[in-house]
Amino acid sequence: MSYNATGNPASRRIAALLDEGSFVEIGGAVTARNTDFNLQAKETPSDGVITGYGVIDGNLVYVYSQDATVLKGAVGEMHAKKIANIYDMAMKMGAPVIGLVDCAGLRLQEATDALEAFGSLYFKQSMASGVIPQITAIFGMCGGGLAVVPGLTDFTFMESKEGRLFVNSPNALEGNEISKCDTSSAEYQSQTSGLVDGIGTEGEILGQIRSLIGMLPANNEDDNSYEDCMDDLNRACTDIANASEDTGIALATISDNQVFFEVKKEYAKNMVTGFIRLNGITVGAVANRSKIYDADGNAESFDAVLTVDGCKKAADFLNFCDAFSIPVLTLTNVTGYEATKESEKDMAKSVAKLTYAFANATVPKVNVIVGKAYGSAYVAMNSKSIGADMVYAWPDVEIGMMDAGLAAKIMYADADAEVQKEKAAAYKELQSSPMSAARRGYVDAIIEPADTRKYVIGAFEMLFTKREDRPDKKHGTV
């Protein structure tokens, strides 16, 4: 290998990301071939990007790392072709691609040559989507057309201080200036735009990627994401009932050894997405969340409703899980939809995308109702009616059209308070109880919260060989 692991940030990041001594560089002798504007007089070792392969905990991965010490990491013709070559190899071998980005943009001296090669990178990413996992980590600049690269990948991480991600710079936005709102910052991209899955220091980001690779299959056909389970499969989750609102805690409680890798943690916090392990198998988790507790026990609260951003976040995650045959578990606690003028613009379409993602997914799907499950918002959250294979409910949950008291007021609007109270109690028993849903077959079993881990593991084991056909079509349009 020709790179120096301590010579510059690009090579240092590769060395920290991969198992020690495993990196093999490809194309180390490549340099820029353009001679316009006296470019040949400048040193362009590796044309500003180190490419190759190595292993993470024994798992083969392909890596490219942009070198900001060479023309500030600007993408030229050979630079882009080297990355495209890595994609070709990764597709043939069925292994993930990890891009470590630190780039000033497209190389102006190469103009159309750079554009053409860069466009081919978009194409390679598009063809690889759903075939191999793609991960991007941003350590410096990632602006203009390069910002589309993380948009085309499955997971994006960003260094919290030096990372900059933007299509248009903050000062180029009408009415904005960077001191008002830094739209290129890791905070904005993780909390507001939702493009970034995780932020942190360079070391923290590389550690997160190593952990994520261990959870993911290598490609869409060969699943090597299993590991031996040392946790008790029948372990009682004694305190899980207290986590029905903070379902991030509930998911960690269910998982083998409390392993939970949450993605897009800072975006649409009322919807949880991430990966857990059940009997050693990676499972994608989607859950409604109405509270987040910090280490001191303080809670950040949200309404138990579907939001536009929450639906988009969950739908994208579900599409990834389905593409890579990762089973899906949902924890449902939802009362309806966010009701604001802003959300109404996109609410119907966003809920439609979520509904379609659940209905379209052919992987094993298990739903546990842990709180309220009201109306069509519940239907969209992996209900039996849109394709859930198994639905469980805790004993004290409510399943139905709406709150029983509100239903009684609507049905008996002219009755006095005492009659409405009696009718509400009757409605709750006849139409909103988990037993009522179970009698109709909409819930497969009512389970004690402490037994949740045991039941979901059993369900996924039963569903392991699931096969489900869909109508013959090119693709859906939702």
BABA-780453 format. One record per residue (C-alpha): residue number from 1; residue in three letters; x, y, z. Coordinates in nm, 3 decimals. Example, Ala and Ser with C-alpha at 12.3 -4.5 7.8 and 13.67 -1.06 7.14 Angstrom:
<recs>
{rec 1,"ala",{1.230,-0.450,0.780}}
{rec 2,"ser",{1.367,-0.106,0.714}}
</recs>
This chain:
<recs>
{rec 1,"met",{0.000,0.000,0.000}}
{rec 2,"ser",{0.134,0.341,-0.096}}
{rec 3,"tyr",{-0.048,0.569,0.145}}
{rec 4,"asn",{0.095,0.698,0.473}}
{rec 5,"ala",{-0.147,0.631,0.760}}
{rec 6,"thr",{-0.017,0.932,0.954}}
{rec 7,"gly",{0.060,1.162,0.659}}
{rec 8,"asn",{-0.277,1.334,0.612}}
{rec 9,"pro",{-0.633,1.327,0.738}}
{rec 10,"ala",{-0.764,1.117,0.446}}
{rec 11,"ser",{-0.531,0.826,0.516}}
{rec 12,"arg",{-0.562,0.867,0.894}}
{rec 13,"arg",{-0.938,0.825,0.872}}
{rec 14,"ile",{-0.906,0.505,0.669}}
{rec 15,"ala",{-0.662,0.363,0.922}}
{rec 16,"ala",{-0.897,0.445,1.210}}
{rec 17,"leu",{-1.204,0.307,1.032}}
{rec 18,"leu",{-1.071,-0.032,0.921}}
{rec 19,"asp",{-0.923,-0.325,1.109}}
{rec 20,"glu",{-0.555,-0.263,1.167}}
{rec 21,"gly",{-0.337,-0.340,0.866}}
{rec 22,"ser",{-0.628,-0.450,0.647}}
{rec 23,"phe",{-0.642,-0.163,0.396}}
{rec 24,"val",{-0.527,-0.229,0.040}}
{rec 25,"glu",{-0.507,0.077,-0.184}}
{rec 26,"ile",{-0.626,0.068,-0.545}}
{rec 27,"gly",{-0.518,0.331,-0.797}}
{rec 28,"gly",{-0.257,0.493,-0.578}}
{rec 29,"ala",{-0.048,0.598,-0.880}}
{rec 30,"val",{-0.335,0.778,-1.056}}
{rec 31,"thr",{-0.291,1.153,-1.109}}
{rec 32,"ala",{-0.481,1.419,-1.302}}
{rec 33,"arg",{-0.435,1.392,-1.677}}
{rec 34,"asn",{-0.578,1.732,-1.768}}
{rec 35,"thr",{-0.325,1.998,-1.871}}
{rec 36,"asp",{-0.553,2.301,-1.912}}
{rec 37,"phe",{-0.463,2.611,-1.710}}
{rec 38,"asn",{-0.120,2.461,-1.637}}
{rec 39,"leu",{-0.274,2.192,-1.414}}
{rec 40,"gln",{0.015,1.956,-1.491}}
{rec 41,"ala",{0.246,2.183,-1.294}}
{rec 42,"lys",{0.061,2.099,-0.973}}
{rec 43,"glu",{0.115,1.782,-0.770}}
{rec 44,"thr",{-0.201,1.569,-0.765}}
{rec 45,"pro",{-0.104,1.244,-0.588}}
{rec 46,"ser",{-0.385,0.985,-0.614}}
{rec 47,"asp",{-0.577,1.273,-0.777}}
{rec 48,"gly",{-0.698,1.378,-0.436}}
{rec 49,"val",{-0.878,1.062,-0.329}}
{rec 50,"ile",{-0.750,0.744,-0.166}}
{rec 51,"thr",{-0.947,0.437,-0.275}}
{rec 52,"gly",{-0.929,0.071,-0.181}}
{rec 53,"tyr",{-1.071,-0.203,0.034}}
{rec 54,"gly",{-1.029,-0.355,0.379}}
{rec 55,"val",{-1.231,-0.516,0.656}}
{rec 56,"ile",{-1.432,-0.402,0.959}}
{rec 57,"asp",{-1.452,-0.678,1.220}}
{rec 58,"gly",{-1.375,-0.917,0.935}}
{rec 59,"asn",{-1.643,-0.778,0.700}}
{rec 60,"leu",{-1.522,-0.669,0.355}}
{rec 61,"val",{-1.585,-0.302,0.274}}
{rec 62,"tyr",{-1.474,-0.064,-0.001}}
{rec 63,"val",{-1.361,0.284,0.097}}
{rec 64,"tyr",{-1.279,0.616,-0.064}}
{rec 65,"ser",{-1.135,0.904,0.135}}
{rec 66,"gln",{-1.094,1.249,-0.016}}
{rec 67,"asp",{-0.762,1.424,0.045}}
{rec 68,"ala",{-0.811,1.796,0.110}}
{rec 69,"thr",{-0.433,1.852,0.086}}
{rec 70,"val",{-0.456,1.793,-0.291}}
{rec 71,"leu",{-0.632,2.085,-0.463}}
{rec 72,"lys",{-0.854,2.104,-0.151}}
{rec 73,"gly",{-1.001,1.765,-0.240}}
{rec 74,"ala",{-1.174,1.902,-0.552}}
{rec 75,"val",{-1.330,1.637,-0.774}}
{rec 76,"gly",{-1.165,1.601,-1.113}}
{rec 77,"glu",{-1.208,1.347,-1.391}}
{rec 78,"met",{-0.972,1.078,-1.256}}
{rec 79,"his",{-1.081,1.145,-0.898}}
{rec 80,"ala",{-1.442,1.063,-0.986}}
{rec 81,"lys",{-1.343,0.765,-1.200}}
{rec 82,"lys",{-1.150,0.615,-0.909}}
{rec 83,"ile",{-1.459,0.632,-0.689}}
{rec 84,"ala",{-1.675,0.487,-0.967}}
{rec 85,"asn",{-1.428,0.200,-0.999}}
{rec 86,"ile",{-1.466,0.125,-0.629}}
{rec 87,"tyr",{-1.842,0.106,-0.681}}
{rec 88,"asp",{-1.799,-0.138,-0.969}}
{rec 89,"met",{-1.585,-0.365,-0.754}}
{rec 90,"ala",{-1.819,-0.340,-0.456}}
{rec 91,"met",{-2.117,-0.435,-0.673}}
{rec 92,"lys",{-1.935,-0.738,-0.811}}
{rec 93,"met",{-1.824,-0.854,-0.468}}
{rec 94,"gly",{-2.143,-0.758,-0.284}}
{rec 95,"ala",{-1.985,-0.539,-0.017}}
{rec 96,"pro",{-2.069,-0.195,0.130}}
{rec 97,"val",{-1.912,0.131,0.010}}
{rec 98,"ile",{-1.802,0.390,0.265}}
{rec 99,"gly",{-1.721,0.742,0.145}}
{rec 100,"leu",{-1.516,0.977,0.364}}
{rec 101,"val",{-1.587,1.323,0.222}}
{rec 102,"asp",{-1.372,1.636,0.251}}
{rec 103,"cys",{-1.404,1.826,-0.074}}
{rec 104,"ala",{-1.405,2.179,-0.213}}
{rec 105,"gly",{-1.639,2.081,-0.497}}
{rec 106,"leu",{-1.584,2.019,-0.867}}
{rec 107,"arg",{-1.240,2.100,-1.012}}
{rec 108,"leu",{-1.283,2.413,-1.225}}
{rec 109,"gln",{-0.977,2.343,-1.439}}
{rec 110,"glu",{-1.135,2.025,-1.574}}
{rec 111,"ala",{-1.490,2.153,-1.627}}
{rec 112,"thr",{-1.683,1.918,-1.857}}
{rec 113,"asp",{-1.445,1.625,-1.799}}
{rec 114,"ala",{-1.504,1.656,-1.426}}
{rec 115,"leu",{-1.879,1.696,-1.475}}
{rec 116,"glu",{-1.905,1.388,-1.696}}
{rec 117,"ala",{-1.706,1.171,-1.456}}
{rec 118,"phe",{-1.897,1.309,-1.158}}
{rec 119,"gly",{-2.228,1.232,-1.328}}
{rec 120,"ser",{-2.114,0.872,-1.370}}
{rec 121,"leu",{-2.072,0.859,-0.993}}
{rec 122,"tyr",{-2.438,0.955,-0.948}}
{rec 123,"phe",{-2.525,0.673,-1.186}}
{rec 124,"lys",{-2.312,0.416,-0.998}}
{rec 125,"gln",{-2.474,0.518,-0.670}}
{rec 126,"ser",{-2.820,0.487,-0.820}}
{rec 127,"met",{-2.747,0.141,-0.958}}
{rec 128,"ala",{-2.598,0.031,-0.624}}
{rec 129,"ser",{-2.901,0.151,-0.426}}
{rec 130,"gly",{-3.079,-0.146,-0.274}}
{rec 131,"val",{-2.797,-0.380,-0.377}}
{rec 132,"ile",{-2.518,-0.285,-0.136}}
{rec 133,"pro",{-2.527,-0.057,0.170}}
{rec 134,"gln",{-2.380,0.289,0.107}}
{rec 135,"ile",{-2.248,0.508,0.389}}
{rec 136,"thr",{-2.112,0.863,0.374}}
{rec 137,"ala",{-1.918,1.048,0.642}}
{rec 138,"ile",{-1.855,1.422,0.602}}
{rec 139,"phe",{-1.546,1.567,0.770}}
{rec 140,"gly",{-1.503,1.894,0.580}}
{rec 141,"met",{-1.679,2.060,0.289}}
{rec 142,"cys",{-1.955,1.879,0.098}}
{rec 143,"gly",{-2.125,2.144,-0.112}}
{rec 144,"gly",{-2.313,2.198,-0.436}}
{rec 145,"gly",{-2.352,1.888,-0.649}}
{rec 146,"leu",{-2.146,1.685,-0.405}}
{rec 147,"ala",{-2.427,1.721,-0.150}}
{rec 148,"val",{-2.633,1.488,-0.369}}
{rec 149,"val",{-2.384,1.207,-0.294}}
{rec 150,"pro",{-2.494,1.163,0.071}}
{rec 151,"gly",{-2.852,1.204,-0.049}}
{rec 152,"leu",{-2.805,0.897,-0.269}}
{rec 153,"thr",{-2.650,0.688,0.009}}
{rec 154,"asp",{-2.831,0.500,0.284}}
{rec 155,"phe",{-2.667,0.651,0.593}}
{rec 156,"thr",{-2.481,0.978,0.645}}
{rec 157,"phe",{-2.263,1.088,0.935}}
{rec 158,"met",{-2.114,1.432,0.990}}
{rec 159,"glu",{-1.831,1.576,1.198}}
{rec 160,"ser",{-1.997,1.825,1.431}}
{rec 161,"lys",{-1.748,2.114,1.409}}
{rec 162,"glu",{-1.571,2.110,1.072}}
{rec 163,"gly",{-1.834,1.931,0.861}}
{rec 164,"arg",{-2.026,2.146,0.614}}
{rec 165,"leu",{-2.311,2.008,0.400}}
{rec 166,"phe",{-2.509,2.227,0.160}}
{rec 167,"val",{-2.640,2.262,-0.193}}
{rec 168,"asn",{-2.644,2.640,-0.168}}
{rec 169,"ser",{-2.425,2.803,0.096}}
{rec 170,"pro",{-2.608,2.972,0.386}}
{rec 171,"asn",{-2.515,3.320,0.259}}
{rec 172,"ala",{-2.656,3.242,-0.087}}
{rec 173,"leu",{-3.005,3.179,0.049}}
{rec 174,"glu",{-3.245,3.467,0.004}}
{rec 175,"gly",{-3.297,3.654,0.327}}
{rec 176,"asn",{-3.043,3.445,0.517}}
{rec 177,"glu",{-2.693,3.498,0.646}}
{rec 178,"ile",{-2.480,3.235,0.816}}
{rec 179,"ser",{-2.495,3.407,1.156}}
{rec 180,"lys",{-2.876,3.391,1.140}}
{rec 181,"cys",{-2.901,3.027,1.041}}
{rec 182,"asp",{-2.610,2.804,0.946}}
{rec 183,"thr",{-2.793,2.567,0.712}}
{rec 184,"ser",{-2.466,2.388,0.635}}
{rec 185,"ser",{-2.397,2.284,0.996}}
{rec 186,"ala",{-2.416,1.933,1.135}}
{rec 187,"glu",{-2.682,2.050,1.380}}
{rec 188,"tyr",{-2.909,2.183,1.103}}
{rec 189,"gln",{-2.858,1.883,0.874}}
{rec 190,"ser",{-2.931,1.633,1.153}}
{rec 191,"gln",{-3.217,1.814,1.329}}
{rec 192,"thr",{-3.394,2.009,1.054}}
{rec 193,"ser",{-3.320,1.857,0.713}}
{rec 194,"gly",{-3.293,1.501,0.841}}
{rec 195,"leu",{-3.025,1.403,0.589}}
{rec 196,"val",{-2.766,1.321,0.856}}
{rec 197,"asp",{-2.807,1.011,1.074}}
{rec 198,"gly",{-2.542,1.086,1.334}}
{rec 199,"ile",{-2.295,1.358,1.432}}
{rec 200,"gly",{-1.990,1.371,1.656}}
{rec 201,"thr",{-1.614,1.393,1.658}}
{rec 202,"glu",{-1.410,1.223,1.388}}
{rec 203,"gly",{-1.341,0.929,1.618}}
{rec 204,"glu",{-1.705,0.900,1.725}}
{rec 205,"ile",{-1.828,0.898,1.366}}
{rec 206,"leu",{-1.584,0.630,1.258}}
{rec 207,"gly",{-1.684,0.423,1.561}}
{rec 208,"gln",{-2.053,0.460,1.469}}
{rec 209,"ile",{-1.981,0.340,1.116}}
{rec 210,"arg",{-1.793,0.036,1.247}}
{rec 211,"ser",{-2.091,-0.048,1.471}}
{rec 212,"leu",{-2.339,0.001,1.187}}
{rec 213,"ile",{-2.145,-0.223,0.946}}
{rec 214,"gly",{-2.167,-0.500,1.206}}
{rec 215,"met",{-2.548,-0.469,1.205}}
{rec 216,"leu",{-2.602,-0.463,0.829}}
{rec 217,"pro",{-2.603,-0.737,0.565}}
{rec 218,"ala",{-2.321,-0.711,0.312}}
{rec 219,"asn",{-2.566,-0.691,0.022}}
{rec 220,"asn",{-2.925,-0.766,-0.077}}
{rec 221,"glu",{-2.868,-1.142,-0.122}}
{rec 222,"asp",{-2.604,-1.267,0.121}}
{rec 223,"asp",{-2.684,-1.190,0.483}}
{rec 224,"asn",{-2.383,-1.210,0.714}}
{rec 225,"ser",{-2.530,-0.982,0.981}}
{rec 226,"tyr",{-2.606,-1.264,1.224}}
{rec 227,"glu",{-2.418,-1.324,1.546}}
{rec 228,"asp",{-2.449,-1.572,1.831}}
{rec 229,"cys",{-2.698,-1.459,2.094}}
{rec 230,"met",{-2.565,-1.485,2.449}}
{rec 231,"asp",{-2.875,-1.321,2.599}}
{rec 232,"asp",{-3.168,-1.520,2.742}}
{rec 233,"leu",{-3.433,-1.554,2.470}}
{rec 234,"asn",{-3.704,-1.568,2.736}}
{rec 235,"arg",{-3.563,-1.280,2.942}}
{rec 236,"ala",{-3.844,-1.090,3.113}}
{rec 237,"cys",{-3.845,-0.717,3.040}}
{rec 238,"thr",{-3.978,-0.624,3.382}}
{rec 239,"asp",{-3.980,-0.245,3.350}}
{rec 240,"ile",{-4.070,-0.213,2.984}}
{rec 241,"ala",{-4.429,-0.102,3.057}}
{rec 242,"asn",{-4.283,0.223,3.193}}
{rec 243,"ala",{-4.121,0.287,2.854}}
{rec 244,"ser",{-4.438,0.292,2.644}}
{rec 245,"glu",{-4.383,0.664,2.582}}
{rec 246,"asp",{-4.003,0.659,2.539}}
{rec 247,"thr",{-3.994,0.366,2.300}}
{rec 248,"gly",{-3.623,0.410,2.239}}
{rec 249,"ile",{-3.576,0.269,2.588}}
{rec 250,"ala",{-3.832,-0.004,2.518}}
{rec 251,"leu",{-3.650,-0.115,2.203}}
{rec 252,"ala",{-3.316,-0.130,2.386}}
{rec 253,"thr",{-3.482,-0.335,2.661}}
{rec 254,"ile",{-3.614,-0.591,2.411}}
{rec 255,"ser",{-3.288,-0.620,2.218}}
{rec 256,"asp",{-3.012,-0.874,2.278}}
{rec 257,"asn",{-2.781,-0.727,2.542}}
{rec 258,"gln",{-2.971,-0.395,2.510}}
{rec 259,"val",{-2.804,-0.319,2.174}}
{rec 260,"phe",{-2.990,-0.042,1.987}}
{rec 261,"phe",{-2.837,0.155,1.698}}
{rec 262,"glu",{-3.068,0.453,1.645}}
{rec 263,"val",{-3.057,0.641,1.314}}
{rec 264,"lys",{-3.165,1.001,1.257}}
{rec 265,"lys",{-3.190,1.040,1.634}}
{rec 266,"glu",{-3.214,1.421,1.624}}
{rec 267,"tyr",{-3.471,1.438,1.342}}
{rec 268,"ala",{-3.846,1.392,1.390}}
{rec 269,"lys",{-3.791,1.274,1.747}}
{rec 270,"asn",{-4.150,1.156,1.782}}
{rec 271,"met",{-4.066,0.866,1.548}}
{rec 272,"val",{-3.789,0.622,1.640}}
{rec 273,"thr",{-3.595,0.431,1.376}}
{rec 274,"gly",{-3.296,0.204,1.423}}
{rec 275,"phe",{-3.158,-0.147,1.448}}
{rec 276,"ile",{-3.182,-0.399,1.730}}
{rec 277,"arg",{-3.083,-0.765,1.757}}
{rec 278,"leu",{-3.323,-1.045,1.842}}
{rec 279,"asn",{-3.168,-1.390,1.886}}
{rec 280,"gly",{-2.864,-1.259,1.699}}
{rec 281,"ile",{-3.062,-1.137,1.396}}
{rec 282,"thr",{-3.064,-0.773,1.294}}
{rec 283,"val",{-3.418,-0.628,1.305}}
{rec 284,"gly",{-3.525,-0.284,1.187}}
{rec 285,"ala",{-3.732,-0.101,1.448}}
{rec 286,"val",{-3.990,0.174,1.398}}
{rec 287,"ala",{-4.178,0.320,1.693}}
{rec 288,"asn",{-4.394,0.616,1.791}}
{rec 289,"arg",{-4.244,0.817,2.077}}
{rec 290,"ser",{-4.408,1.082,2.296}}
{rec 291,"lys",{-4.128,1.133,2.552}}
{rec 292,"ile",{-3.749,1.126,2.563}}
{rec 293,"tyr",{-3.585,1.090,2.901}}
{rec 294,"asp",{-3.231,1.212,2.959}}
{rec 295,"ala",{-2.978,1.066,3.202}}
{rec 296,"asp",{-3.117,1.281,3.483}}
{rec 297,"gly",{-3.476,1.168,3.430}}
{rec 298,"asn",{-3.592,1.490,3.266}}
{rec 299,"ala",{-3.836,1.439,2.980}}
{rec 300,"glu",{-3.884,1.610,2.645}}
{rec 301,"ser",{-4.248,1.557,2.545}}
{rec 302,"phe",{-4.428,1.527,2.211}}
{rec 303,"asp",{-4.787,1.464,2.107}}
{rec 304,"ala",{-4.854,1.096,2.025}}
{rec 305,"val",{-4.934,1.178,1.662}}
{rec 306,"leu",{-4.795,1.116,1.317}}
{rec 307,"thr",{-4.603,1.411,1.175}}
{rec 308,"val",{-4.488,1.482,0.821}}
{rec 309,"asp",{-4.121,1.445,0.906}}
{rec 310,"gly",{-4.184,1.137,1.120}}
{rec 311,"cys",{-4.366,0.962,0.836}}
{rec 312,"lys",{-4.091,1.044,0.586}}
{rec 313,"lys",{-3.823,0.926,0.827}}
{rec 314,"ala",{-4.000,0.595,0.891}}
{rec 315,"ala",{-4.087,0.535,0.524}}
{rec 316,"asp",{-3.726,0.581,0.410}}
{rec 317,"phe",{-3.604,0.347,0.681}}
{rec 318,"leu",{-3.863,0.084,0.592}}
{rec 319,"asn",{-3.763,0.096,0.226}}
{rec 320,"phe",{-3.402,0.028,0.326}}
{rec 321,"cys",{-3.501,-0.265,0.547}}
{rec 322,"asp",{-3.718,-0.419,0.277}}
{rec 323,"ala",{-3.446,-0.380,0.012}}
{rec 324,"phe",{-3.199,-0.569,0.229}}
{rec 325,"ser",{-3.443,-0.829,0.371}}
{rec 326,"ile",{-3.420,-0.696,0.727}}
{rec 327,"pro",{-3.729,-0.790,0.936}}
{rec 328,"val",{-3.929,-0.502,1.085}}
{rec 329,"leu",{-4.066,-0.457,1.437}}
{rec 330,"thr",{-4.300,-0.169,1.526}}
{rec 331,"leu",{-4.409,-0.037,1.864}}
{rec 332,"thr",{-4.733,0.155,1.815}}
{rec 333,"asn",{-4.869,0.436,2.031}}
{rec 334,"val",{-5.049,0.692,1.816}}
{rec 335,"thr",{-5.369,0.893,1.852}}
{rec 336,"gly",{-5.394,1.073,1.517}}
{rec 337,"tyr",{-5.219,1.333,1.303}}
{rec 338,"glu",{-5.039,1.657,1.379}}
{rec 339,"ala",{-5.288,1.940,1.322}}
{rec 340,"thr",{-5.112,2.255,1.205}}
{rec 341,"lys",{-5.146,2.468,0.894}}
{rec 342,"glu",{-4.785,2.391,0.797}}
{rec 343,"ser",{-4.816,2.015,0.838}}
{rec 344,"glu",{-5.143,1.998,0.648}}
{rec 345,"lys",{-4.962,2.081,0.324}}
{rec 346,"asp",{-4.781,1.747,0.320}}
{rec 347,"met",{-4.963,1.532,0.575}}
{rec 348,"ala",{-5.177,1.320,0.342}}
{rec 349,"lys",{-4.890,1.244,0.105}}
{rec 350,"ser",{-4.648,1.168,0.387}}
{rec 351,"val",{-4.887,0.929,0.559}}
{rec 352,"ala",{-4.951,0.771,0.219}}
{rec 353,"lys",{-4.576,0.710,0.179}}
{rec 354,"leu",{-4.561,0.550,0.524}}
{rec 355,"thr",{-4.865,0.334,0.452}}
{rec 356,"tyr",{-4.721,0.228,0.118}}
{rec 357,"ala",{-4.382,0.147,0.270}}
{rec 358,"phe",{-4.539,-0.089,0.524}}
{rec 359,"ala",{-4.781,-0.244,0.275}}
{rec 360,"asn",{-4.517,-0.284,0.005}}
{rec 361,"ala",{-4.255,-0.445,0.230}}
{rec 362,"thr",{-4.240,-0.824,0.200}}
{rec 363,"val",{-4.005,-0.881,0.494}}
{rec 364,"pro",{-4.140,-1.030,0.821}}
{rec 365,"lys",{-4.339,-0.758,0.999}}
{rec 366,"val",{-4.440,-0.769,1.366}}
{rec 367,"asn",{-4.636,-0.497,1.549}}
{rec 368,"val",{-4.671,-0.452,1.926}}
{rec 369,"ile",{-4.935,-0.203,2.039}}
{rec 370,"val",{-4.797,-0.045,2.357}}
{rec 371,"gly",{-5.035,0.249,2.407}}
{rec 372,"lys",{-5.316,0.406,2.210}}
{rec 373,"ala",{-5.391,0.299,1.853}}
{rec 374,"tyr",{-5.654,0.533,1.712}}
{rec 375,"gly",{-5.803,0.573,1.368}}
{rec 376,"ser",{-5.628,0.569,1.035}}
{rec 377,"ala",{-5.305,0.682,1.201}}
{rec 378,"tyr",{-5.295,0.338,1.363}}
{rec 379,"val",{-5.382,0.173,1.033}}
{rec 380,"ala",{-5.073,0.337,0.878}}
{rec 381,"met",{-4.849,0.210,1.160}}
{rec 382,"asn",{-4.809,-0.152,1.045}}
{rec 383,"ser",{-5.159,-0.269,1.132}}
{rec 384,"lys",{-5.287,-0.613,1.036}}
{rec 385,"ser",{-5.496,-0.455,0.761}}
{rec 386,"ile",{-5.193,-0.327,0.567}}
{rec 387,"gly",{-4.987,-0.642,0.599}}
{rec 388,"ala",{-4.847,-0.697,0.949}}
{rec 389,"asp",{-4.782,-1.069,0.992}}
{rec 390,"met",{-4.827,-1.072,1.369}}
{rec 391,"val",{-4.986,-0.810,1.593}}
{rec 392,"tyr",{-4.956,-0.818,1.971}}
{rec 393,"ala",{-5.110,-0.583,2.225}}
{rec 394,"trp",{-5.038,-0.509,2.589}}
{rec 395,"pro",{-5.343,-0.557,2.818}}
{rec 396,"asp",{-5.417,-0.190,2.897}}
{rec 397,"val",{-5.390,-0.043,2.546}}
{rec 398,"glu",{-5.672,0.119,2.350}}
{rec 399,"ile",{-5.747,0.026,1.988}}
{rec 400,"gly",{-6.023,0.192,1.790}}
{rec 401,"met",{-6.150,0.492,1.604}}
{rec 402,"met",{-6.086,0.746,1.879}}
{rec 403,"asp",{-6.093,0.809,2.252}}
{rec 404,"ala",{-6.403,0.642,2.402}}
{rec 405,"gly",{-6.516,0.958,2.579}}
{rec 406,"leu",{-6.502,1.161,2.261}}
{rec 407,"ala",{-6.685,0.890,2.068}}
{rec 408,"ala",{-6.964,0.889,2.327}}
{rec 409,"lys",{-7.000,1.268,2.307}}
{rec 410,"ile",{-7.035,1.247,1.929}}
{rec 411,"met",{-7.282,0.957,1.930}}
{rec 412,"tyr",{-7.486,1.089,2.223}}
{rec 413,"ala",{-7.446,1.462,2.175}}
{rec 414,"asp",{-7.787,1.540,2.329}}
{rec 415,"ala",{-7.745,1.316,2.636}}
{rec 416,"asp",{-7.644,1.437,2.981}}
{rec 417,"ala",{-7.297,1.385,3.128}}
{rec 418,"glu",{-7.393,1.072,3.322}}
{rec 419,"val",{-7.530,0.897,3.013}}
{rec 420,"gln",{-7.225,0.996,2.811}}
{rec 421,"lys",{-7.002,0.854,3.085}}
{rec 422,"glu",{-7.189,0.522,3.079}}
{rec 423,"lys",{-7.178,0.505,2.701}}
{rec 424,"ala",{-6.805,0.588,2.701}}
{rec 425,"ala",{-6.740,0.296,2.933}}
{rec 426,"ala",{-6.945,0.067,2.710}}
{rec 427,"tyr",{-6.771,0.194,2.396}}
{rec 428,"lys",{-6.430,0.134,2.552}}
{rec 429,"glu",{-6.521,-0.225,2.632}}
{rec 430,"leu",{-6.700,-0.305,2.306}}
{rec 431,"gln",{-6.492,-0.110,2.054}}
{rec 432,"ser",{-6.163,0.012,2.205}}
{rec 433,"ser",{-6.030,-0.272,2.416}}
{rec 434,"pro",{-5.752,-0.506,2.299}}
{rec 435,"met",{-5.986,-0.799,2.365}}
{rec 436,"ser",{-6.242,-0.650,2.126}}
{rec 437,"ala",{-5.974,-0.629,1.855}}
{rec 438,"ala",{-5.848,-0.978,1.937}}
{rec 439,"arg",{-6.199,-1.126,1.905}}
{rec 440,"arg",{-6.216,-0.990,1.552}}
{rec 441,"gly",{-5.869,-1.119,1.461}}
{rec 442,"tyr",{-5.709,-0.776,1.434}}
{rec 443,"val",{-5.478,-0.860,1.725}}
{rec 444,"asp",{-5.320,-1.207,1.737}}
{rec 445,"ala",{-5.248,-1.217,2.110}}
{rec 446,"ile",{-5.269,-1.000,2.419}}
{rec 447,"ile",{-4.936,-1.027,2.600}}
{rec 448,"glu",{-4.789,-0.902,2.924}}
{rec 449,"pro",{-4.534,-0.625,2.865}}
{rec 450,"ala",{-4.264,-0.825,3.044}}
{rec 451,"asp",{-4.305,-1.106,2.788}}
{rec 452,"thr",{-4.258,-0.882,2.484}}
{rec 453,"arg",{-3.904,-0.998,2.404}}
{rec 454,"lys",{-4.005,-1.363,2.420}}
{rec 455,"tyr",{-4.304,-1.318,2.191}}
{rec 456,"val",{-4.136,-1.106,1.923}}
{rec 457,"ile",{-3.838,-1.343,1.904}}
{rec 458,"gly",{-4.077,-1.633,1.862}}
{rec 459,"ala",{-4.269,-1.449,1.592}}
{rec 460,"phe",{-3.960,-1.365,1.389}}
{rec 461,"glu",{-3.833,-1.721,1.418}}
{rec 462,"met",{-4.167,-1.845,1.284}}
{rec 463,"leu",{-4.157,-1.587,1.003}}
{rec 464,"phe",{-3.795,-1.658,0.906}}
{rec 465,"thr",{-3.889,-1.841,0.586}}
{rec 466,"lys",{-4.165,-1.598,0.486}}
{rec 467,"arg",{-4.227,-1.561,0.113}}
{rec 468,"glu",{-4.481,-1.313,-0.019}}
{rec 469,"asp",{-4.550,-1.220,-0.380}}
{rec 470,"arg",{-4.665,-0.885,-0.507}}
{rec 471,"pro",{-4.855,-0.797,-0.829}}
{rec 472,"asp",{-4.630,-0.806,-1.135}}
{rec 473,"lys",{-4.535,-0.446,-1.207}}
{rec 474,"lys",{-4.224,-0.239,-1.272}}
{rec 475,"his",{-4.260,-0.043,-0.947}}
{rec 476,"gly",{-4.515,0.151,-0.749}}
{rec 477,"thr",{-4.563,0.525,-0.784}}
{rec 478,"val",{-4.634,0.640,-0.427}}
</recs>
